[in-house]
Amino acid sequence: MSNTVKIILLVLLGFVASTSVFSGLAICLNPDGSTLQLDPEVLRHTVFRDFMIPGLILLIIVGGSSLAGALSIVFDHPSSQGWVLAAGIILVGWIAGQVVLIRTYHFLQLVYLITGILVAGLSFFIKPTTEIYRV
């Protein structure tokens, strides 16, 4: 993988991981949404009564997959292409789910959607290594 693609992916994945983990924690600590000034009214079309489950999904799945993708690049793991692709797809799915469920739009959704598409697309520039690690 070229150093340029590696740096771009690390910046994008680091951005998503840090903001997702921070926001997910903030939401979980105050599931009423007050910490991030989230209006509980946006949940009216969903099955959620508060932001706890969405906060956990954001923290663990969205943030965790981005962190895993970034770490797989840093450590040049043989399956880094898969981790990075998964992180991009998860982010795109998260944003699509948000738009469908809460039925409101914010410019940050577009930022994260484009980021997810870029991450998923750039994952195809990662050359999978054929090296097998033996223990």
N, C-alpha and C positions, 0 to 999 in steps of 0.2 A: 504494500500500500504506500502510496506517495506520502511524503511528510505533510504536504499541503492538505490532502484529504484527511489525514489523521488529525491535524490541528483543528480543521474546521469541525470535524465530528466531535472532538473533545470539547470544543467551545460550546457547540450546540447541546450536546448531552450533559455537559456540566451545568449549563444554564437551566435546562429542564429539570435535572436532578435536584439542584439546589432550590429552585423556586417551588418545585412540587413537594419536596420534603418539608421546607419551611411552611408552606401554605397548608399542607396536610396536617402538620403538627398543630399549627395555630387553630385550624378548624376543629381538630379532635379535642383540644383543650377547652374550647368554647363552641360546642356543637350548635349553638343558636346562631352562629355566624357573626357575632358581634366583633370579634377580634379583627376580622378582615372587612367589616362593614358589609356583610352579605345580607340581603333581604330574604328572610325566611319565606316570603310570599312566592319566590321563584320555584319553590318546591311543590306548589299547589297541584301541578300536573304529574307529579311523581309519586312513587310509593313511599318516599322518605318523609318522616315527620320532623327530622332535623338533619344537620349536615354531618353527623358522625360517620355513617357508612360511606358517603361520598368522600369524606376526609380521609378515611382509612384507605380507600381505593387510590386516591391521589398520592398519599404518602407511600404506601407499600407497592402498589402495582405500577403506577406511572413513574414515581420517583425511583423506586427500586430497579425497574427495568432500565431506566436511563443510567443509573449508577452502575449497574452490571455491564451495560454496553460500554460505558467509558472505561471501566476497569479492565474489561477484556481487551480494549485497544492498548491501554497502558502496558499491560502485561503480555501483549502480543499472543493472546490465547488462540489456539487453532479454531475455536468456534466463535471468534469475535464477529464474523459476518452475520451469523445467526442472531447473536445477542443484539447487535446494532439494528438489524432489520426488525426484530421483535419490538425493540424500544420505539422505533418509528411508527410501526403499525399500532402499537398500544396507544401512543399519543394521539394519532389520528382518530382512533376509535373513541378515545376519551372525549375529544372535542366534538366529534359527531354525536356521541351520546348526550353530551351536554346540550347541544343545540336542539336536538330532537326532544329531550325531556323537559328542559326548563323554558323552552320557547322564547328566550330572550337572546339578544346578540350584543357582544362587546368586542371592541377592536382587538383585545388580547386573544380572543378565540382565533382570530385570523392569524395572528402572530404565531401562536402555538400550532395551528393547523399547517402553516407553511413550514415551520420547523420540523414537524413530524414527517411531512412529505420529503423534505430535504434529507433528513436522517435516513429514512427508508431508502431513498434513491441513492444516496452516497454509499450505503452499505454494499452495493453491488460493485463498488470500486475496491473493496477489501478483498484481497486475494486469500482464499482459505489456505492455510498451511496443511501440508500432508503429513507433517511430522507427528508421530504418535508418541505420547509420553508414557514411559514405562515406570512402574513403581518397583 
